[in-house]
Amino acid sequence: MSHIFISRKLTESEKLAAKTKAQQILDSVKSGIDFSELAKRNSDDRGSAINGGDLGFAKKGVFVKEFEEALNQLNIDEVSDVVETEFGYHIIKLKEKKGDGVRAQHILVMFKKVEASDFETIALLNKIKDSIDTEKLTFEKAALLYSQDIETNTKAGYIGFVPVEKLDSNYVSEIKKLQLGEISKPLRSGDDNNYGYELIKIKSKTEPHKLTLETDYDKLKKYATALKDNKAYEDWIEELKKSIYVDIKF
């Protein structure tokens, strides 16, 4: 199986909507509304939201660059402006410093993706598919030019043999309909927060069978390598047990 994958791009309107909401929350903080209560009600980081946005103590380098830089400029109990990271927009409050650790609160407003904005990515893939169907471009060349899957685009999009049960459940039925050499329509791949669309090409199919060297050499090679690595790891653990002394006191 081969594919051409293009990640779904975040649109400016989606970014603007998130930033506008974050700015409104920041205005509420500045007006005197309790930061913790606003975090509980509004933060998309639900793990910290239940604790009023508290992230606990963390050492330098734990947070992404933009977050860390904004945090380092704050004084105790000071609140940042709206800070953009790959996750969305943050409002950050520095609570405490201790040694090389800091304790902060934040409110995260994630980029909310509007499905209608996926059309741009789908349209591009349809254009690529048309070029392949009309023989203006081969699938392999298109994968080299357009696919954003860095692990396969240099292999002309080739993924290898993929068991049906490991395929994305969103499009298994579509894949099963494809004939050899046929190219799918753009299919969504990934979870709600990180996804894109792809064209799939079926190069060959195999029915369930016992593995043999003749038909499954690459797969058997992977299994053998994994087995060897696991054995080496187990041997290493056993050697460590012989050399490490643990003193347990009650």
N, C-alpha and C positions, 0 to 999 in steps of 0.2 A: 504494500500500500504506500502511496505517495500523497503528499498534500502541499498546498500553498496556503500559509496562514498569515492573516493580517490582523493585528491587534486593533480593537475598537478604540478610536481616538476620543478623548474627552473634548467636548465642544466648549467654546467660549461662553455660550449662554448658560451651560451647566456650571461652569466655574463662577460666573457672575452671580448666579442664584445662591450658591453656597457662601460666597464672600459677603453678599448682602445680608444673609441670615446671621453670619458670624459678627458682622459689624453691629447689627441690631442687639445681639447678646452683649457685645462689648459696651455699647451705650447703656445697657441696663446695669452692667457692673459699675460703670462710672457714675451712674445716678444713685448708687448706694445699695442696690439689691445684692443680697448675699451670694458670693461666688459659688459656694458649695451647693446652694439650692438651685442656682441656674445650671450648674453642671449636672445635677441629678435629673433635671427636667429636659435638658437640651443636648447633652453630649452624646455623640454617636459612638464614643468609646465606652460601651456599656460595662466593661470590666472595671473601669475606674469611676464611672458615673455614680454607681451605687455608694461609693465612698466620697462623694462630692468632688470627683475629679482627681482625688489624691493618687499620685503615682509612687508614693513611698520614697525611701532614700535610694539614690542611684549615683554611681560614680561617673566621671567624665567619659564621654565616648559611647555611652549607652544609647543616647537618643540620636536621631538623624541630624545631619549637619545644621539645617535651618532652625530646627527646634533648639538645638544645643547653643547655637550662637545667640539666639534671642534670650534664652534662659540666663546665659552668662552675663548679659547686660543689665539684668534686673537686681534691684535691692530687695531686702526682705519685705514681704507683703506688697511689693509692687507688681502691677499687672502689665503685660505686654500689649502691643498693638496686635492686630490680626496677623498671624504668621502662616505662610503657605508652605506645606510640605507635600510629599508624594501622596499622603493619606487624606489631605484636605486642608481645612483652615483651622488653626488653633488659637485659643486665647490662653495665655500661660501666666500663672501666678507663682512666684517664688515664696515658699513657706519657711525654709530653714536651710542653713549651711552647717555642715559638721565635717571637719577635716577636708578630705577631697570629695566628699559626697554632698549632694543637694537633694532637698525634698521639694517637689513641685506639685501643683494642681494644674489641670488643663481642661478645657472644653473643646471638643473636636466636632467640627461640622464637616462631614464627609461630602465628597462630590456625588450628588444624586444623578444617576444616569437616566436620561429620558430615552426610551426605546426608539422613538421616532428618529433620534439622531444617529441610529445605527445605519440608516439608509445610505449614508455616504460610503461606509466601508463595504456594504453589500453591493452598491452600485459599481465600485471599483473592481470587486471580484467578478461581477457579471461581465464587465468590460474585458477583463483578462480572459474569462471563459469564452467569450465571443471570438477573441483573437485566436484562441487555441482551436475552437471549433471550425473557424474559417481558414485554419492552417497558416495564419500570419505569424504564428509563434508556436513553438512546441511547449508542452507542459513542463518539461525539464528546464527549458530556457526561462520560462516564466517564473518557475520556482527560484532559480538563481537570481532573477531580477527583482522579484517582488516579495517573496516569502520572508516573514520576520521571525521565523523559527530558526534561531542561529545554529541549532544542533543538526538541522536537516537541509537548510537551503544550499549549503555547499555540496550536498549529495543529490542535488537536483530534486529535493523534496522527498527523497526516499526514506520512509520510516522503517520498513521491514515488515515481517509477518506480525500481525497483531491479533491475539485471540479475541473473538467476538465479545466475550464477557468483560474485556478490558476497554472496550470502546466507550466513548461518551454516550450515556444512556439517552441523551437528547436526540441522537440521530442514528441509532442502531438500525432502525427500520429502513431508513433511507439508504444506508450502506448496503444492506442486504439486497436491495433492489438493483444495485448497479451490476452491469455486465463487465467482463474484462475489458479494460481500456476505456471504459466510460467514465465521464467526469461528473461529479455531483453538482447540484446547485450550491450556493453558499450556505454553509451549516454553522450554527453557533457552537462555540467550543469554550468551555471554562465555566467558572462560577459567576455569581451575580456581581462581585466586586472586581473581578479581573477576567475579562473574556475577550474573544475576538471571533472572527469568522474564517472558515477555510473551505477550499475546494479539495475534494478527495478523488483520487484516481486509483482504481483497483487494478493492480498489475497481475495478480494471480490469486487463486483461492485453493485451499486444501481442506479436505474433509477431515473430521476427527480421526486420528490414527496413532499407532505407536511410533515413537520417535526412532528414526534410523539415521545412520551416518550419511546415507545417500541423499535423503530428502531434507534432513534437518541439521546439517552440520553446524551452521551458525548458532542455532538455538542450543544445541548440545555443548558447543564450545563455551557459551555464556554460563550454562549450568555448571560445567566442570570448573570454570574459573571461579565462580561464586563459592562452590564447594571447597575448592583449594584455599581460598581466602579465609573461609570460616574455620577450616582446620588449622590454618596458621595462627588465627586469632585465639582459638582454644588452646593451642600449644603455648602461646605467649602468656596467657592467663595462668596456666599451670606452672610455668617457670616463675612468674611473679609470686605465686603463692609460696614457693619454696624460699624466696629471698626476702619477702617483706615480713617484718615483725610487727604484730599488733598487740599493744598492751591494753587490755580491758580492765578497768577498775570499777568496783562497785562501792 
